[in-house]
């Protein structure tokens, strides 16, 4: 919705007004305004459109996910680096069903920009391993699978990793 810099300016103005409220003796209003400014600070680090796209993805609504991602016009200017990583991660997931070359580009860019959670990094590497396996790049696929296995600390992807390793033996 708002540019990332505008969110910080709004949060700063709200905090300044909260300080004014504290000086005037309206402690309750000041506390409320400080808490209200935290919403804008939170949305600086977690873009609302990407959060809504993740909600659509969770419901397996790929078209809805694409609509929310399309609302971000200039991701390089509107998003911070980690958000750009998740923007490309979501695009990679969406394109993995249609165009593997595009999906590979998006996943590589997402890994380069950075993802916050180890599970997301493992998922991106697992997807890249699957793409490499389909393109007959066995050495790269085994390396990516090893990295994904190291990152999967909660063992949520073990079944997929084992299945891919079995498919690799057939190649």
Chimera marker file (.cmm) of the C-alpha trace (Angstrom):
<marker_set name="trace">
<marker id="1" x="0.000" y="0.000" z="0.000" r="1" g="1" b="0" radius="0.5"/>
<marker id="2" x="2.475" y="2.619" z="1.207" r="1" g="1" b="0" radius="0.5"/>
<marker id="3" x="6.083" y="2.995" z="0.180" r="1" g="1" b="0" radius="0.5"/>
<marker id="4" x="8.542" y="1.678" z="2.760" r="1" g="1" b="0" radius="0.5"/>
<marker id="5" x="9.875" y="5.174" z="3.527" r="1" g="1" b="0" radius="0.5"/>
<marker id="6" x="6.397" y="6.623" z="3.970" r="1" g="1" b="0" radius="0.5"/>
<marker id="7" x="5.680" y="3.946" z="6.596" r="1" g="1" b="0" radius="0.5"/>
<marker id="8" x="8.673" y="5.107" z="8.629" r="1" g="1" b="0" radius="0.5"/>
<marker id="9" x="7.667" y="8.768" z="8.302" r="1" g="1" b="0" radius="0.5"/>
<marker id="10" x="4.123" y="7.971" z="9.462" r="1" g="1" b="0" radius="0.5"/>
<marker id="11" x="5.481" y="5.973" z="12.413" r="1" g="1" b="0" radius="0.5"/>
<marker id="12" x="7.807" y="8.870" z="13.313" r="1" g="1" b="0" radius="0.5"/>
<marker id="13" x="4.976" y="11.401" z="13.194" r="1" g="1" b="0" radius="0.5"/>
<marker id="14" x="2.763" y="9.207" z="15.354" r="1" g="1" b="0" radius="0.5"/>
<marker id="15" x="5.570" y="8.749" z="17.903" r="1" g="1" b="0" radius="0.5"/>
<marker id="16" x="6.175" y="12.515" z="17.944" r="1" g="1" b="0" radius="0.5"/>
<marker id="17" x="2.487" y="13.118" z="18.618" r="1" g="1" b="0" radius="0.5"/>
<marker id="18" x="2.585" y="10.416" z="21.325" r="1" g="1" b="0" radius="0.5"/>
<marker id="19" x="5.426" y="12.285" z="23.033" r="1" g="1" b="0" radius="0.5"/>
<marker id="20" x="3.343" y="15.461" z="22.851" r="1" g="1" b="0" radius="0.5"/>
<marker id="21" x="0.473" y="13.575" z="24.482" r="1" g="1" b="0" radius="0.5"/>
<marker id="22" x="2.805" y="12.404" z="27.272" r="1" g="1" b="0" radius="0.5"/>
<marker id="23" x="3.955" y="15.997" z="27.857" r="1" g="1" b="0" radius="0.5"/>
<marker id="24" x="0.345" y="17.200" z="28.016" r="1" g="1" b="0" radius="0.5"/>
<marker id="25" x="-0.423" y="14.548" z="30.628" r="1" g="1" b="0" radius="0.5"/>
<marker id="26" x="-2.521" y="12.245" z="28.449" r="1" g="1" b="0" radius="0.5"/>
<marker id="27" x="-0.618" y="9.063" z="29.262" r="1" g="1" b="0" radius="0.5"/>
<marker id="28" x="-3.278" y="6.689" z="27.890" r="1" g="1" b="0" radius="0.5"/>
<marker id="29" x="-3.377" y="8.449" z="24.524" r="1" g="1" b="0" radius="0.5"/>
<marker id="30" x="0.427" y="8.397" z="24.348" r="1" g="1" b="0" radius="0.5"/>
<marker id="31" x="0.617" y="4.678" z="25.064" r="1" g="1" b="0" radius="0.5"/>
<marker id="32" x="-2.071" y="3.955" z="22.476" r="1" g="1" b="0" radius="0.5"/>
<marker id="33" x="-0.249" y="6.040" z="19.864" r="1" g="1" b="0" radius="0.5"/>
<marker id="34" x="3.050" y="4.266" z="20.570" r="1" g="1" b="0" radius="0.5"/>
<marker id="35" x="1.331" y="0.907" z="20.093" r="1" g="1" b="0" radius="0.5"/>
<marker id="36" x="-0.364" y="2.206" z="16.947" r="1" g="1" b="0" radius="0.5"/>
<marker id="37" x="2.993" y="3.299" z="15.505" r="1" g="1" b="0" radius="0.5"/>
<marker id="38" x="4.298" y="-0.246" z="16.020" r="1" g="1" b="0" radius="0.5"/>
<marker id="39" x="1.889" y="-1.390" z="13.296" r="1" g="1" b="0" radius="0.5"/>
<marker id="40" x="3.665" y="0.807" z="10.738" r="1" g="1" b="0" radius="0.5"/>
<marker id="41" x="7.065" y="-0.295" z="11.972" r="1" g="1" b="0" radius="0.5"/>
<marker id="42" x="5.969" y="-3.945" z="11.671" r="1" g="1" b="0" radius="0.5"/>
<marker id="43" x="4.694" y="-3.322" z="8.144" r="1" g="1" b="0" radius="0.5"/>
<marker id="44" x="8.052" y="-1.794" z="7.227" r="1" g="1" b="0" radius="0.5"/>
<marker id="45" x="9.725" y="-5.152" z="7.872" r="1" g="1" b="0" radius="0.5"/>
<marker id="46" x="6.832" y="-7.346" z="6.720" r="1" g="1" b="0" radius="0.5"/>
<marker id="47" x="5.081" y="-6.010" z="3.650" r="1" g="1" b="0" radius="0.5"/>
<marker id="48" x="1.306" y="-6.302" z="3.889" r="1" g="1" b="0" radius="0.5"/>
<marker id="49" x="0.887" y="-7.391" z="0.272" r="1" g="1" b="0" radius="0.5"/>
<marker id="50" x="3.386" y="-10.210" z="0.670" r="1" g="1" b="0" radius="0.5"/>
<marker id="51" x="1.623" y="-11.303" z="3.878" r="1" g="1" b="0" radius="0.5"/>
<marker id="52" x="-1.689" y="-11.394" z="2.011" r="1" g="1" b="0" radius="0.5"/>
<marker id="53" x="-0.053" y="-13.340" z="-0.835" r="1" g="1" b="0" radius="0.5"/>
<marker id="54" x="1.223" y="-15.895" z="1.687" r="1" g="1" b="0" radius="0.5"/>
<marker id="55" x="-2.317" y="-16.247" z="3.077" r="1" g="1" b="0" radius="0.5"/>
<marker id="56" x="-3.619" y="-16.957" z="-0.434" r="1" g="1" b="0" radius="0.5"/>
<marker id="57" x="-0.773" y="-19.429" z="-1.003" r="1" g="1" b="0" radius="0.5"/>
<marker id="58" x="-1.668" y="-21.194" z="2.233" r="1" g="1" b="0" radius="0.5"/>
<marker id="59" x="-5.195" y="-21.733" z="0.897" r="1" g="1" b="0" radius="0.5"/>
<marker id="60" x="-3.742" y="-23.094" z="-2.385" r="1" g="1" b="0" radius="0.5"/>
<marker id="61" x="-5.236" y="-20.148" z="-4.287" r="1" g="1" b="0" radius="0.5"/>
<marker id="62" x="-2.508" y="-19.532" z="-6.883" r="1" g="1" b="0" radius="0.5"/>
<marker id="63" x="-4.528" y="-16.966" z="-8.824" r="1" g="1" b="0" radius="0.5"/>
<marker id="64" x="-5.170" y="-14.968" z="-5.655" r="1" g="1" b="0" radius="0.5"/>
<marker id="65" x="-1.481" y="-15.150" z="-4.778" r="1" g="1" b="0" radius="0.5"/>
<marker id="66" x="-0.588" y="-13.837" z="-8.231" r="1" g="1" b="0" radius="0.5"/>
<marker id="67" x="-3.098" y="-10.979" z="-7.875" r="1" g="1" b="0" radius="0.5"/>
<marker id="68" x="-1.587" y="-9.840" z="-4.572" r="1" g="1" b="0" radius="0.5"/>
<marker id="69" x="1.938" y="-10.054" z="-5.970" r="1" g="1" b="0" radius="0.5"/>
<marker id="70" x="0.925" y="-8.096" z="-9.075" r="1" g="1" b="0" radius="0.5"/>
<marker id="71" x="-0.127" y="-5.199" z="-6.850" r="1" g="1" b="0" radius="0.5"/>
<marker id="72" x="3.534" y="-4.600" z="-6.015" r="1" g="1" b="0" radius="0.5"/>
<marker id="73" x="4.536" y="-2.412" z="-8.933" r="1" g="1" b="0" radius="0.5"/>
<marker id="74" x="8.253" y="-1.792" z="-8.334" r="1" g="1" b="0" radius="0.5"/>
<marker id="75" x="9.582" y="-4.403" z="-5.893" r="1" g="1" b="0" radius="0.5"/>
<marker id="76" x="13.139" y="-3.007" z="-5.859" r="1" g="1" b="0" radius="0.5"/>
<marker id="77" x="11.937" y="0.375" z="-4.573" r="1" g="1" b="0" radius="0.5"/>
<marker id="78" x="8.919" y="-0.677" z="-2.541" r="1" g="1" b="0" radius="0.5"/>
<marker id="79" x="10.437" y="-3.587" z="-0.607" r="1" g="1" b="0" radius="0.5"/>
<marker id="80" x="13.460" y="-4.089" z="1.611" r="1" g="1" b="0" radius="0.5"/>
<marker id="81" x="15.990" y="-6.791" z="0.656" r="1" g="1" b="0" radius="0.5"/>
<marker id="82" x="14.437" y="-9.692" z="2.603" r="1" g="1" b="0" radius="0.5"/>
<marker id="83" x="10.979" y="-8.837" z="1.276" r="1" g="1" b="0" radius="0.5"/>
<marker id="84" x="12.369" y="-8.891" z="-2.262" r="1" g="1" b="0" radius="0.5"/>
<marker id="85" x="13.671" y="-12.376" z="-1.483" r="1" g="1" b="0" radius="0.5"/>
<marker id="86" x="10.221" y="-13.556" z="-0.450" r="1" g="1" b="0" radius="0.5"/>
<marker id="87" x="8.664" y="-11.793" z="-3.456" r="1" g="1" b="0" radius="0.5"/>
<marker id="88" x="10.927" y="-13.823" z="-5.752" r="1" g="1" b="0" radius="0.5"/>
<marker id="89" x="10.369" y="-16.976" z="-3.657" r="1" g="1" b="0" radius="0.5"/>
<marker id="90" x="6.601" y="-16.718" z="-4.150" r="1" g="1" b="0" radius="0.5"/>
<marker id="91" x="7.057" y="-16.070" z="-7.873" r="1" g="1" b="0" radius="0.5"/>
<marker id="92" x="9.307" y="-19.131" z="-8.052" r="1" g="1" b="0" radius="0.5"/>
<marker id="93" x="6.634" y="-21.284" z="-6.448" r="1" g="1" b="0" radius="0.5"/>
<marker id="94" x="4.011" y="-19.929" z="-8.838" r="1" g="1" b="0" radius="0.5"/>
<marker id="95" x="6.190" y="-20.467" z="-11.927" r="1" g="1" b="0" radius="0.5"/>
<marker id="96" x="7.358" y="-23.933" z="-10.854" r="1" g="1" b="0" radius="0.5"/>
<marker id="97" x="4.129" y="-25.356" z="-12.238" r="1" g="1" b="0" radius="0.5"/>
<marker id="98" x="4.349" y="-23.507" z="-15.560" r="1" g="1" b="0" radius="0.5"/>
<marker id="99" x="7.875" y="-22.582" z="-16.603" r="1" g="1" b="0" radius="0.5"/>
<marker id="100" x="10.847" y="-24.271" z="-14.943" r="1" g="1" b="0" radius="0.5"/>
<marker id="101" x="13.433" y="-21.881" z="-16.382" r="1" g="1" b="0" radius="0.5"/>
<marker id="102" x="11.611" y="-18.860" z="-14.952" r="1" g="1" b="0" radius="0.5"/>
<marker id="103" x="11.090" y="-20.647" z="-11.632" r="1" g="1" b="0" radius="0.5"/>
<marker id="104" x="14.807" y="-21.413" z="-11.430" r="1" g="1" b="0" radius="0.5"/>
<marker id="105" x="15.657" y="-17.748" z="-11.990" r="1" g="1" b="0" radius="0.5"/>
<marker id="106" x="13.233" y="-16.634" z="-9.288" r="1" g="1" b="0" radius="0.5"/>
<marker id="107" x="14.480" y="-19.202" z="-6.747" r="1" g="1" b="0" radius="0.5"/>
<marker id="108" x="18.129" y="-18.297" z="-7.381" r="1" g="1" b="0" radius="0.5"/>
<marker id="109" x="17.345" y="-14.603" z="-7.006" r="1" g="1" b="0" radius="0.5"/>
<marker id="110" x="15.405" y="-15.291" z="-3.790" r="1" g="1" b="0" radius="0.5"/>
<marker id="111" x="18.366" y="-17.191" z="-2.335" r="1" g="1" b="0" radius="0.5"/>
<marker id="112" x="20.735" y="-14.424" z="-3.396" r="1" g="1" b="0" radius="0.5"/>
<marker id="113" x="18.601" y="-11.702" z="-1.781" r="1" g="1" b="0" radius="0.5"/>
<marker id="114" x="18.067" y="-13.785" z="1.323" r="1" g="1" b="0" radius="0.5"/>
<marker id="115" x="15.231" y="-15.554" z="3.070" r="1" g="1" b="0" radius="0.5"/>
<marker id="116" x="14.697" y="-15.326" z="6.806" r="1" g="1" b="0" radius="0.5"/>
<marker id="117" x="13.663" y="-18.838" z="7.770" r="1" g="1" b="0" radius="0.5"/>
<marker id="118" x="15.748" y="-21.985" z="7.279" r="1" g="1" b="0" radius="0.5"/>
<marker id="119" x="12.658" y="-23.876" z="6.151" r="1" g="1" b="0" radius="0.5"/>
<marker id="120" x="12.117" y="-21.428" z="3.282" r="1" g="1" b="0" radius="0.5"/>
<marker id="121" x="15.761" y="-21.677" z="2.216" r="1" g="1" b="0" radius="0.5"/>
<marker id="122" x="15.517" y="-25.481" z="2.344" r="1" g="1" b="0" radius="0.5"/>
<marker id="123" x="12.319" y="-25.412" z="0.301" r="1" g="1" b="0" radius="0.5"/>
<marker id="124" x="13.903" y="-23.150" z="-2.330" r="1" g="1" b="0" radius="0.5"/>
<marker id="125" x="16.970" y="-25.397" z="-2.556" r="1" g="1" b="0" radius="0.5"/>
<marker id="126" x="14.771" y="-28.483" z="-2.775" r="1" g="1" b="0" radius="0.5"/>
<marker id="127" x="12.817" y="-26.895" z="-5.619" r="1" g="1" b="0" radius="0.5"/>
<marker id="128" x="16.064" y="-25.964" z="-7.366" r="1" g="1" b="0" radius="0.5"/>
<marker id="129" x="17.260" y="-29.556" z="-6.941" r="1" g="1" b="0" radius="0.5"/>
<marker id="130" x="14.070" y="-30.806" z="-8.569" r="1" g="1" b="0" radius="0.5"/>
<marker id="131" x="14.531" y="-28.417" z="-11.479" r="1" g="1" b="0" radius="0.5"/>
<marker id="132" x="18.191" y="-29.430" z="-11.855" r="1" g="1" b="0" radius="0.5"/>
<marker id="133" x="17.188" y="-33.095" z="-11.779" r="1" g="1" b="0" radius="0.5"/>
<marker id="134" x="14.646" y="-32.545" z="-14.552" r="1" g="1" b="0" radius="0.5"/>
<marker id="135" x="17.300" y="-30.781" z="-16.607" r="1" g="1" b="0" radius="0.5"/>
<marker id="136" x="19.681" y="-33.742" z="-16.086" r="1" g="1" b="0" radius="0.5"/>
<marker id="137" x="22.175" y="-31.861" z="-13.893" r="1" g="1" b="0" radius="0.5"/>
<marker id="138" x="22.723" y="-34.637" z="-11.357" r="1" g="1" b="0" radius="0.5"/>
<marker id="139" x="25.798" y="-33.190" z="-9.610" r="1" g="1" b="0" radius="0.5"/>
<marker id="140" x="24.100" y="-29.853" z="-8.933" r="1" g="1" b="0" radius="0.5"/>
<marker id="141" x="20.920" y="-31.598" z="-7.786" r="1" g="1" b="0" radius="0.5"/>
<marker id="142" x="22.775" y="-33.787" z="-5.263" r="1" g="1" b="0" radius="0.5"/>
<marker id="143" x="24.615" y="-30.766" z="-3.874" r="1" g="1" b="0" radius="0.5"/>
<marker id="144" x="21.347" y="-28.814" z="-3.480" r="1" g="1" b="0" radius="0.5"/>
<marker id="145" x="19.654" y="-31.809" z="-1.857" r="1" g="1" b="0" radius="0.5"/>
<marker id="146" x="22.477" y="-32.093" z="0.689" r="1" g="1" b="0" radius="0.5"/>
<marker id="147" x="22.176" y="-28.401" z="1.520" r="1" g="1" b="0" radius="0.5"/>
<marker id="148" x="18.390" y="-28.671" z="1.840" r="1" g="1" b="0" radius="0.5"/>
<marker id="149" x="18.778" y="-31.672" z="4.158" r="1" g="1" b="0" radius="0.5"/>
<marker id="150" x="21.148" y="-29.698" z="6.418" r="1" g="1" b="0" radius="0.5"/>
<marker id="151" x="18.725" y="-26.771" z="6.595" r="1" g="1" b="0" radius="0.5"/>
<marker id="152" x="15.671" y="-28.925" z="7.335" r="1" g="1" b="0" radius="0.5"/>
<marker id="153" x="16.073" y="-28.971" z="11.109" r="1" g="1" b="0" radius="0.5"/>
<marker id="154" x="12.431" y="-29.829" z="11.892" r="1" g="1" b="0" radius="0.5"/>
<marker id="155" x="12.420" y="-32.757" z="9.429" r="1" g="1" b="0" radius="0.5"/>
<marker id="156" x="9.455" y="-31.336" z="7.553" r="1" g="1" b="0" radius="0.5"/>
<marker id="157" x="10.951" y="-32.047" z="4.120" r="1" g="1" b="0" radius="0.5"/>
<marker id="158" x="12.517" y="-35.456" z="4.798" r="1" g="1" b="0" radius="0.5"/>
<marker id="159" x="9.910" y="-37.363" z="2.778" r="1" g="1" b="0" radius="0.5"/>
<marker id="160" x="10.388" y="-35.124" z="-0.262" r="1" g="1" b="0" radius="0.5"/>
<marker id="161" x="14.176" y="-35.312" z="0.043" r="1" g="1" b="0" radius="0.5"/>
<marker id="162" x="14.112" y="-39.120" z="0.275" r="1" g="1" b="0" radius="0.5"/>
<marker id="163" x="11.781" y="-39.336" z="-2.693" r="1" g="1" b="0" radius="0.5"/>
<marker id="164" x="14.084" y="-37.120" z="-4.753" r="1" g="1" b="0" radius="0.5"/>
<marker id="165" x="17.137" y="-39.158" z="-3.754" r="1" g="1" b="0" radius="0.5"/>
<marker id="166" x="15.390" y="-42.317" z="-4.922" r="1" g="1" b="0" radius="0.5"/>
<marker id="167" x="14.552" y="-40.654" z="-8.237" r="1" g="1" b="0" radius="0.5"/>
<marker id="168" x="18.198" y="-39.560" z="-8.559" r="1" g="1" b="0" radius="0.5"/>
<marker id="169" x="19.334" y="-43.174" z="-8.324" r="1" g="1" b="0" radius="0.5"/>
<marker id="170" x="17.191" y="-44.001" z="-11.353" r="1" g="1" b="0" radius="0.5"/>
<marker id="171" x="18.904" y="-41.333" z="-13.472" r="1" g="1" b="0" radius="0.5"/>
<link id1="1" id2="2" r="1" g="1" b="0" radius="0.2"/>
<link id1="2" id2="3" r="1" g="1" b="0" radius="0.2"/>
<link id1="3" id2="4" r="1" g="1" b="0" radius="0.2"/>
<link id1="4" id2="5" r="1" g="1" b="0" radius="0.2"/>
<link id1="5" id2="6" r="1" g="1" b="0" radius="0.2"/>
<link id1="6" id2="7" r="1" g="1" b="0" radius="0.2"/>
<link id1="7" id2="8" r="1" g="1" b="0" radius="0.2"/>
<link id1="8" id2="9" r="1" g="1" b="0" radius="0.2"/>
<link id1="9" id2="10" r="1" g="1" b="0" radius="0.2"/>
<link id1="10" id2="11" r="1" g="1" b="0" radius="0.2"/>
<link id1="11" id2="12" r="1" g="1" b="0" radius="0.2"/>
<link id1="12" id2="13" r="1" g="1" b="0" radius="0.2"/>
<link id1="13" id2="14" r="1" g="1" b="0" radius="0.2"/>
<link id1="14" id2="15" r="1" g="1" b="0" radius="0.2"/>
<link id1="15" id2="16" r="1" g="1" b="0" radius="0.2"/>
<link id1="16" id2="17" r="1" g="1" b="0" radius="0.2"/>
<link id1="17" id2="18" r="1" g="1" b="0" radius="0.2"/>
<link id1="18" id2="19" r="1" g="1" b="0" radius="0.2"/>
<link id1="19" id2="20" r="1" g="1" b="0" radius="0.2"/>
<link id1="20" id2="21" r="1" g="1" b="0" radius="0.2"/>
<link id1="21" id2="22" r="1" g="1" b="0" radius="0.2"/>
<link id1="22" id2="23" r="1" g="1" b="0" radius="0.2"/>
<link id1="23" id2="24" r="1" g="1" b="0" radius="0.2"/>
<link id1="24" id2="25" r="1" g="1" b="0" radius="0.2"/>
<link id1="25" id2="26" r="1" g="1" b="0" radius="0.2"/>
<link id1="26" id2="27" r="1" g="1" b="0" radius="0.2"/>
<link id1="27" id2="28" r="1" g="1" b="0" radius="0.2"/>
<link id1="28" id2="29" r="1" g="1" b="0" radius="0.2"/>
<link id1="29" id2="30" r="1" g="1" b="0" radius="0.2"/>
<link id1="30" id2="31" r="1" g="1" b="0" radius="0.2"/>
<link id1="31" id2="32" r="1" g="1" b="0" radius="0.2"/>
<link id1="32" id2="33" r="1" g="1" b="0" radius="0.2"/>
<link id1="33" id2="34" r="1" g="1" b="0" radius="0.2"/>
<link id1="34" id2="35" r="1" g="1" b="0" radius="0.2"/>
<link id1="35" id2="36" r="1" g="1" b="0" radius="0.2"/>
<link id1="36" id2="37" r="1" g="1" b="0" radius="0.2"/>
<link id1="37" id2="38" r="1" g="1" b="0" radius="0.2"/>
<link id1="38" id2="39" r="1" g="1" b="0" radius="0.2"/>
<link id1="39" id2="40" r="1" g="1" b="0" radius="0.2"/>
<link id1="40" id2="41" r="1" g="1" b="0" radius="0.2"/>
<link id1="41" id2="42" r="1" g="1" b="0" radius="0.2"/>
<link id1="42" id2="43" r="1" g="1" b="0" radius="0.2"/>
<link id1="43" id2="44" r="1" g="1" b="0" radius="0.2"/>
<link id1="44" id2="45" r="1" g="1" b="0" radius="0.2"/>
<link id1="45" id2="46" r="1" g="1" b="0" radius="0.2"/>
<link id1="46" id2="47" r="1" g="1" b="0" radius="0.2"/>
<link id1="47" id2="48" r="1" g="1" b="0" radius="0.2"/>
<link id1="48" id2="49" r="1" g="1" b="0" radius="0.2"/>
<link id1="49" id2="50" r="1" g="1" b="0" radius="0.2"/>
<link id1="50" id2="51" r="1" g="1" b="0" radius="0.2"/>
<link id1="51" id2="52" r="1" g="1" b="0" radius="0.2"/>
<link id1="52" id2="53" r="1" g="1" b="0" radius="0.2"/>
<link id1="53" id2="54" r="1" g="1" b="0" radius="0.2"/>
<link id1="54" id2="55" r="1" g="1" b="0" radius="0.2"/>
<link id1="55" id2="56" r="1" g="1" b="0" radius="0.2"/>
<link id1="56" id2="57" r="1" g="1" b="0" radius="0.2"/>
<link id1="57" id2="58" r="1" g="1" b="0" radius="0.2"/>
<link id1="58" id2="59" r="1" g="1" b="0" radius="0.2"/>
<link id1="59" id2="60" r="1" g="1" b="0" radius="0.2"/>
<link id1="60" id2="61" r="1" g="1" b="0" radius="0.2"/>
<link id1="61" id2="62" r="1" g="1" b="0" radius="0.2"/>
<link id1="62" id2="63" r="1" g="1" b="0" radius="0.2"/>
<link id1="63" id2="64" r="1" g="1" b="0" radius="0.2"/>
<link id1="64" id2="65" r="1" g="1" b="0" radius="0.2"/>
<link id1="65" id2="66" r="1" g="1" b="0" radius="0.2"/>
<link id1="66" id2="67" r="1" g="1" b="0" radius="0.2"/>
<link id1="67" id2="68" r="1" g="1" b="0" radius="0.2"/>
<link id1="68" id2="69" r="1" g="1" b="0" radius="0.2"/>
<link id1="69" id2="70" r="1" g="1" b="0" radius="0.2"/>
<link id1="70" id2="71" r="1" g="1" b="0" radius="0.2"/>
<link id1="71" id2="72" r="1" g="1" b="0" radius="0.2"/>
<link id1="72" id2="73" r="1" g="1" b="0" radius="0.2"/>
<link id1="73" id2="74" r="1" g="1" b="0" radius="0.2"/>
<link id1="74" id2="75" r="1" g="1" b="0" radius="0.2"/>
<link id1="75" id2="76" r="1" g="1" b="0" radius="0.2"/>
<link id1="76" id2="77" r="1" g="1" b="0" radius="0.2"/>
<link id1="77" id2="78" r="1" g="1" b="0" radius="0.2"/>
<link id1="78" id2="79" r="1" g="1" b="0" radius="0.2"/>
<link id1="79" id2="80" r="1" g="1" b="0" radius="0.2"/>
<link id1="80" id2="81" r="1" g="1" b="0" radius="0.2"/>
<link id1="81" id2="82" r="1" g="1" b="0" radius="0.2"/>
<link id1="82" id2="83" r="1" g="1" b="0" radius="0.2"/>
<link id1="83" id2="84" r="1" g="1" b="0" radius="0.2"/>
<link id1="84" id2="85" r="1" g="1" b="0" radius="0.2"/>
<link id1="85" id2="86" r="1" g="1" b="0" radius="0.2"/>
<link id1="86" id2="87" r="1" g="1" b="0" radius="0.2"/>
<link id1="87" id2="88" r="1" g="1" b="0" radius="0.2"/>
<link id1="88" id2="89" r="1" g="1" b="0" radius="0.2"/>
<link id1="89" id2="90" r="1" g="1" b="0" radius="0.2"/>
<link id1="90" id2="91" r="1" g="1" b="0" radius="0.2"/>
<link id1="91" id2="92" r="1" g="1" b="0" radius="0.2"/>
<link id1="92" id2="93" r="1" g="1" b="0" radius="0.2"/>
<link id1="93" id2="94" r="1" g="1" b="0" radius="0.2"/>
<link id1="94" id2="95" r="1" g="1" b="0" radius="0.2"/>
<link id1="95" id2="96" r="1" g="1" b="0" radius="0.2"/>
<link id1="96" id2="97" r="1" g="1" b="0" radius="0.2"/>
<link id1="97" id2="98" r="1" g="1" b="0" radius="0.2"/>
<link id1="98" id2="99" r="1" g="1" b="0" radius="0.2"/>
<link id1="99" id2="100" r="1" g="1" b="0" radius="0.2"/>
<link id1="100" id2="101" r="1" g="1" b="0" radius="0.2"/>
<link id1="101" id2="102" r="1" g="1" b="0" radius="0.2"/>
<link id1="102" id2="103" r="1" g="1" b="0" radius="0.2"/>
<link id1="103" id2="104" r="1" g="1" b="0" radius="0.2"/>
<link id1="104" id2="105" r="1" g="1" b="0" radius="0.2"/>
<link id1="105" id2="106" r="1" g="1" b="0" radius="0.2"/>
<link id1="106" id2="107" r="1" g="1" b="0" radius="0.2"/>
<link id1="107" id2="108" r="1" g="1" b="0" radius="0.2"/>
<link id1="108" id2="109" r="1" g="1" b="0" radius="0.2"/>
<link id1="109" id2="110" r="1" g="1" b="0" radius="0.2"/>
<link id1="110" id2="111" r="1" g="1" b="0" radius="0.2"/>
<link id1="111" id2="112" r="1" g="1" b="0" radius="0.2"/>
<link id1="112" id2="113" r="1" g="1" b="0" radius="0.2"/>
<link id1="113" id2="114" r="1" g="1" b="0" radius="0.2"/>
<link id1="114" id2="115" r="1" g="1" b="0" radius="0.2"/>
<link id1="115" id2="116" r="1" g="1" b="0" radius="0.2"/>
<link id1="116" id2="117" r="1" g="1" b="0" radius="0.2"/>
<link id1="117" id2="118" r="1" g="1" b="0" radius="0.2"/>
<link id1="118" id2="119" r="1" g="1" b="0" radius="0.2"/>
<link id1="119" id2="120" r="1" g="1" b="0" radius="0.2"/>
<link id1="120" id2="121" r="1" g="1" b="0" radius="0.2"/>
<link id1="121" id2="122" r="1" g="1" b="0" radius="0.2"/>
<link id1="122" id2="123" r="1" g="1" b="0" radius="0.2"/>
<link id1="123" id2="124" r="1" g="1" b="0" radius="0.2"/>
<link id1="124" id2="125" r="1" g="1" b="0" radius="0.2"/>
<link id1="125" id2="126" r="1" g="1" b="0" radius="0.2"/>
<link id1="126" id2="127" r="1" g="1" b="0" radius="0.2"/>
<link id1="127" id2="128" r="1" g="1" b="0" radius="0.2"/>
<link id1="128" id2="129" r="1" g="1" b="0" radius="0.2"/>
<link id1="129" id2="130" r="1" g="1" b="0" radius="0.2"/>
<link id1="130" id2="131" r="1" g="1" b="0" radius="0.2"/>
<link id1="131" id2="132" r="1" g="1" b="0" radius="0.2"/>
<link id1="132" id2="133" r="1" g="1" b="0" radius="0.2"/>
<link id1="133" id2="134" r="1" g="1" b="0" radius="0.2"/>
<link id1="134" id2="135" r="1" g="1" b="0" radius="0.2"/>
<link id1="135" id2="136" r="1" g="1" b="0" radius="0.2"/>
<link id1="136" id2="137" r="1" g="1" b="0" radius="0.2"/>
<link id1="137" id2="138" r="1" g="1" b="0" radius="0.2"/>
<link id1="138" id2="139" r="1" g="1" b="0" radius="0.2"/>
<link id1="139" id2="140" r="1" g="1" b="0" radius="0.2"/>
<link id1="140" id2="141" r="1" g="1" b="0" radius="0.2"/>
<link id1="141" id2="142" r="1" g="1" b="0" radius="0.2"/>
<link id1="142" id2="143" r="1" g="1" b="0" radius="0.2"/>
<link id1="143" id2="144" r="1" g="1" b="0" radius="0.2"/>
<link id1="144" id2="145" r="1" g="1" b="0" radius="0.2"/>
<link id1="145" id2="146" r="1" g="1" b="0" radius="0.2"/>
<link id1="146" id2="147" r="1" g="1" b="0" radius="0.2"/>
<link id1="147" id2="148" r="1" g="1" b="0" radius="0.2"/>
<link id1="148" id2="149" r="1" g="1" b="0" radius="0.2"/>
<link id1="149" id2="150" r="1" g="1" b="0" radius="0.2"/>
<link id1="150" id2="151" r="1" g="1" b="0" radius="0.2"/>
<link id1="151" id2="152" r="1" g="1" b="0" radius="0.2"/>
<link id1="152" id2="153" r="1" g="1" b="0" radius="0.2"/>
<link id1="153" id2="154" r="1" g="1" b="0" radius="0.2"/>
<link id1="154" id2="155" r="1" g="1" b="0" radius="0.2"/>
<link id1="155" id2="156" r="1" g="1" b="0" radius="0.2"/>
<link id1="156" id2="157" r="1" g="1" b="0" radius="0.2"/>
<link id1="157" id2="158" r="1" g="1" b="0" radius="0.2"/>
<link id1="158" id2="159" r="1" g="1" b="0" radius="0.2"/>
<link id1="159" id2="160" r="1" g="1" b="0" radius="0.2"/>
<link id1="160" id2="161" r="1" g="1" b="0" radius="0.2"/>
<link id1="161" id2="162" r="1" g="1" b="0" radius="0.2"/>
<link id1="162" id2="163" r="1" g="1" b="0" radius="0.2"/>
<link id1="163" id2="164" r="1" g="1" b="0" radius="0.2"/>
<link id1="164" id2="165" r="1" g="1" b="0" radius="0.2"/>
<link id1="165" id2="166" r="1" g="1" b="0" radius="0.2"/>
<link id1="166" id2="167" r="1" g="1" b="0" radius="0.2"/>
<link id1="167" id2="168" r="1" g="1" b="0" radius="0.2"/>
<link id1="168" id2="169" r="1" g="1" b="0" radius="0.2"/>
<link id1="169" id2="170" r="1" g="1" b="0" radius="0.2"/>
<link id1="170" id2="171" r="1" g="1" b="0" radius="0.2"/>
</marker_set>
